[in-house]
């Protein structure tokens, strides 16, 4: 049984995430796998009290009213005949989603990049950074202009060869294999912090050039082994670049016109740190496409 959760604040901003989750559920169903699709709506105790007063009933009447509102909202989304279970959670959105994911043993959690009220701060606020660092399962942050299951995926998966990054790459390969499109797996050889970003490689010190050549050779061998294991043929491209992870990942995404990025939540380099650290708010808000985060693997904890 594959369980897919998506968060909703019942605004139009969350419709892309719900559609993304429904199409992911349909893909699993078409593969012959039973699937559950669960919509999660979080409400604070204060909002619940106001709703209870407005409805003139108790907590049960207030949550029933929310369920009715959710059913009306989800009617805008094509669910391909898959029934949507509704989970009303009391509390802050990030905590409510984690709780619901753990309670339902979710295989996927899907959220949007914007919304109204507290959910609009789910990805942009400090609670979102905690969720992104340790998502309970693969987390899709759906960009309105990103991959939406309506065409081929243009996927980019940066990797530092850590278990979490490898999991993200394998997830990307499965999507491209089933949906069509192309996957670019990128490894960035991180330059020392003291290296000026505008200096041409020909001007690097000889020792640094030697180090980069040796490191690039080793990385290329690892990428070749990974490519053999993925067995995507012409749907896969691998690339090694020296530079700074933040710059190189964004530059590659722009060059490829990537509509979906896959990233492990932990790793050996600053790739994961860059995405999930202090600049995460701007990265997610301005990302060129949907972002999928693969959770930490036990060996990395």
C-alpha positions as MATLAB code, in Angstrom:
seq = 'XXXXXXXXXXXXXXXXXXXXXXXXXXXXXXXXXXXXXXXXXXXXXXXXXXXXXXXXXXXXXXXXXXXXXXXXXXXXXXXXXXXXXXXXXXXXXXXXXXXXXXXXXXXXXXXXXXXXXXXXXXXXXXXXXXXXXXXXXXXXXXXXXXXXXXXXXXXXXXXXXXXXXXXXXXXXXXXXXXXXXXXXXXXXXXXXXXXXXXXXXXXXXXXXXXXXXXXXXXXXXXXXXXXXXXXXXXXXXXXXXXXXXXXXXXXXXXXXXXXXXXXXXXXXXXXXXXXXXXXXXXXXXXXXXXXXXXXXXXXXX';
ca = [
       0.000    0.000    0.000;
       1.383    3.378   -1.025;
       0.184    6.261    1.137;
       0.446    9.797   -0.257;
      -0.345   12.804    1.943;
      -0.800   16.377    0.821;
      -1.288   19.529    2.844;
      -4.046   22.029    2.160;
      -5.216   25.287    3.704;
      -8.268   25.138    1.400;
      -7.049   27.992   -0.791;
      -6.411   27.999   -4.523;
      -2.669   28.137   -3.834;
      -2.728   24.519   -2.637;
      -4.500   23.119   -5.695;
      -1.242   22.425   -7.630;
       0.040   20.326   -4.720;
      -3.229   18.372   -4.525;
      -3.161   17.754   -8.278;
       0.467   16.644   -8.079;
      -0.353   14.216   -5.270;
      -3.391   12.842   -7.133;
      -1.378   12.212  -10.291;
       1.366   10.547   -8.281;
      -1.304    8.330   -6.732;
      -2.691    7.478  -10.170;
       0.795    6.474  -11.371;
       1.146    4.062   -8.461;
      -2.345    2.733   -9.087;
      -1.588    2.164  -12.769;
       1.430    0.124  -11.719;
      -0.950   -2.191   -9.873;
      -0.118   -0.919   -6.409;
      -2.926   -0.146   -3.944;
      -2.853    3.495   -2.931;
      -4.226    5.807   -0.256;
      -4.567    9.552   -0.890;
      -4.891   11.637    2.275;
      -5.519   15.378    2.467;
      -4.338   17.067    5.661;
      -5.749   20.342    6.936;
      -4.222   21.910   10.056;
      -6.091   24.306   12.288;
      -4.808   26.026   15.406;
      -6.699   25.664   18.706;
      -7.569   29.365   18.510;
      -9.016   29.038   15.012;
     -10.933   25.951   16.070;
     -12.462   27.878   18.983;
     -13.555   30.671   16.656;
     -15.034   28.156   14.233;
     -16.861   26.430   17.088;
     -18.356   29.748   18.188;
     -19.321   30.620   14.626;
     -20.991   27.247   14.079;
     -22.757   27.362   17.437;
     -21.764   23.776   18.186;
     -18.933   21.777   19.702;
     -15.555   20.685   18.410;
     -17.182   17.838   16.488;
     -19.482   20.227   14.656;
     -16.536   22.507   13.850;
     -14.407   19.683   12.411;
     -17.408   18.357   10.479;
     -17.772   21.803    8.947;
     -14.093   21.737    7.994;
     -14.500   18.333    6.383;
     -17.429   19.644    4.337;
     -15.342   22.629    3.274;
     -12.474   20.290    2.350;
     -14.773   18.107    0.229;
     -15.999   21.184   -1.621;
     -12.433   22.386   -2.138;
     -11.106   19.033   -3.382;
     -13.934   18.826   -5.935;
     -11.811   21.214   -8.051;
      -9.121   18.531   -8.354;
      -9.277   15.505  -10.644;
      -8.521   12.531   -8.402;
      -9.012    9.845  -11.079;
     -11.578    7.981   -9.034;
      -9.278    7.723   -6.018;
     -11.115    8.532   -2.791;
      -9.465   11.266   -0.750;
      -9.339   10.641    2.974;
      -9.553   13.822    5.042;
      -7.406   14.348    8.124;
      -8.127   17.391   10.310;
      -5.149   18.085   12.569;
      -5.072   20.579   15.415;
      -1.800   22.464   15.683;
       0.831   24.231   13.597;
       1.007   23.068    9.963;
       4.537   21.636    9.993;
       3.982   19.610   13.145;
       0.540   18.522   11.980;
       1.918   17.249    8.681;
       4.745   15.355   10.359;
       2.296   13.825   12.837;
      -0.125   12.815   10.070;
       2.708   11.372    7.978;
       3.975    9.307   10.880;
       0.491    8.227   11.923;
      -0.362    7.088    8.405;
       3.117    5.693    7.646;
       3.193    7.905    4.570;
       5.384    7.120    1.577;
       5.103   10.679    0.211;
       4.300   14.109    1.616;
       3.306   16.836   -0.857;
       3.003   20.571   -0.137;
       2.859   23.778   -2.155;
       5.189   26.765   -2.048;
       2.522   29.296   -1.135;
      -0.846   29.607    0.487;
      -2.799   31.709    2.924;
      -2.302   32.057    6.633;
       0.016   29.673    8.459;
       0.413   27.236    5.575;
       1.935   30.016    3.468;
       4.759   30.013    6.001;
       5.135   26.235    5.996;
       7.986   26.275    3.529;
       9.229   29.802    4.113;
       9.435   29.797    7.905;
      11.679   28.256   10.524;
       9.320   25.297   11.072;
       9.664   24.481    7.374;
      13.437   24.385    7.651;
      13.104   21.830   10.455;
      10.678   19.813    8.336;
      12.960   19.993    5.308;
      16.001   18.915    7.318;
      14.206   15.859    8.655;
      11.142   15.076    6.545;
       9.399   11.892    7.681;
       9.322   10.587    4.097;
      10.083   11.894    0.591;
       8.819   15.477    0.520;
       7.658   17.179   -2.694;
       7.496   20.982   -2.606;
       5.379   21.688   -5.664;
       6.215   24.750   -7.720;
       3.260   26.111   -9.775;
       5.466   26.207  -12.882;
       7.346   22.999  -12.150;
       6.841   19.427  -13.245;
       3.115   18.631  -13.079;
       2.866   15.120  -14.599;
       1.514   16.577  -17.847;
       4.688   16.097  -19.852;
       8.234   14.856  -19.705;
      10.304   15.489  -16.609;
      13.445   17.589  -16.924;
      15.025   16.359  -13.722;
      18.217   17.440  -12.007;
      19.673   15.460   -9.101;
      22.821   16.817   -7.453;
      24.738   14.116   -5.614;
      27.700   13.831   -3.274;
      27.306   10.011   -3.294;
      25.955    9.907    0.267;
      23.135    7.386    0.942;
      20.510   10.139    1.110;
      21.673   11.702   -2.160;
      21.726    8.281   -3.814;
      18.160    7.698   -2.640;
      17.154   10.995   -4.249;
      18.850   10.028   -7.517;
      17.098    6.645   -7.561;
      13.762    8.342   -6.895;
      14.399   10.701   -9.809;
      15.331    7.777  -12.060;
      12.097    5.977  -11.199;
      10.075    9.073  -12.101;
      11.834    9.532  -15.438;
      11.587    5.810  -16.196;
       7.826    5.762  -15.559;
       6.855    9.225  -16.776;
       9.345    9.955  -19.532;
      11.863   12.752  -19.832;
      15.500   13.111  -18.927;
      17.608   13.014  -15.764;
      20.852   14.903  -15.238;
      22.928   13.733  -12.275;
      25.388   16.411  -11.193;
      28.383   16.146   -8.884;
      30.037   19.383   -7.794;
      33.681   19.263   -6.766;
      33.676   21.961   -4.154;
      36.416   24.543   -4.476;
      38.223   25.823   -1.397;
      36.520   28.859    0.095;
      39.637   30.909   -0.623;
      39.325   30.382   -4.393;
      37.930   33.527   -6.081;
      34.724   32.633   -7.891;
      35.601   34.644  -11.031;
      39.043   33.147  -11.582;
      39.358   30.974  -14.689;
      40.463   27.348  -14.054;
      43.607   27.997  -16.100;
      44.686   30.454  -13.404;
      44.330   27.976  -10.512;
      47.494   27.020   -8.600;
      49.156   23.868   -9.927;
      48.428   21.916   -6.743;
      44.722   22.766   -6.984;
      44.622   21.761  -10.653;
      46.153   18.383   -9.808;
      43.691   17.895   -6.957;
      40.733   18.749   -9.190;
      41.905   16.383  -11.914;
      42.269   13.490   -9.490;
      38.972   14.235   -7.752;
      37.149   14.595  -11.055;
      38.500   11.240  -12.247;
      37.286    9.523   -9.082;
      33.890   11.244   -9.276;
      33.497   10.281  -12.920;
      34.133    6.635  -12.018;
      31.468    6.785   -9.293;
      29.002    8.408  -11.684;
      29.675    5.729  -14.299;
      28.903    3.002  -11.759;
      25.754    4.837  -10.716;
      24.660    5.209  -14.343;
      25.127    1.487  -14.935;
      22.963    0.701  -11.909;
      20.204    3.126  -12.966;
      20.106    1.712  -16.533;
      18.282    4.687  -18.053;
      20.190    4.708  -21.321;
      19.808    7.914  -23.305;
      17.463    9.313  -20.666;
      20.424    9.883  -18.342;
      23.291   12.380  -18.435;
      25.991   12.654  -15.786;
      28.212   15.654  -15.205;
      31.059   16.731  -12.930;
      31.702   20.417  -12.297;
      34.169   22.222  -10.055;
      32.799   25.230   -8.209;
      30.513   26.210   -5.389;
      27.466   23.927   -4.960;
      24.908   26.723   -4.691;
      26.070   28.421   -7.868;
      26.633   25.285   -9.917;
      23.315   23.634   -9.050;
      21.319   26.754   -9.925;
      23.363   27.370  -13.061;
      22.839   23.792  -14.228;
      19.110   23.962  -13.474;
      18.846   27.110  -15.558;
      20.870   25.667  -18.439;
      18.748   22.515  -18.509;
      15.486   24.374  -17.930;
      14.913   21.832  -15.161;
      11.347   21.567  -13.880;
      12.069   19.245  -10.946;
      15.052   18.919   -8.595;
      15.836   15.946   -6.352;
      18.017   16.375   -3.296;
      19.092   14.280   -0.334;
      18.556   15.947    3.018;
      21.994   15.106    4.364;
      25.330   14.617    2.737;
      29.075   14.949    2.736;
      29.285   18.341    1.025;
      27.586   21.685    1.363;
      24.993   20.876   -1.328;
      22.387   19.794    1.198;
      23.544   22.444    3.672;
      23.081   25.132    1.027;
      19.547   24.089    0.137;
      18.390   23.485    3.679;
      20.309   26.117    5.602;
      19.939   29.825    6.089;
      19.183   30.687    2.442;
      16.556   27.968    2.008;
      13.689   30.446    1.975;
      14.974   32.262   -1.094;
      16.025   29.047   -2.856;
      12.628   27.385   -2.510;
      10.724   30.546   -3.394;
      12.798   31.140   -6.522;
      13.524   27.533   -7.466;
      13.005   26.871  -11.184;
      10.781   23.890  -10.483;
       9.355   21.442   -8.003;
      11.780   20.254   -5.327;
      11.796   16.696   -3.961;
      13.702   16.080   -0.735;
      14.764   12.562    0.174;
      14.945   11.930    3.941;
      18.092   11.055    5.829;
      19.142    7.427    5.713;
      19.758    5.653    9.045;
      23.476    5.267    8.364;
      23.790    9.059    8.158;
      22.180    9.798   11.521;
];
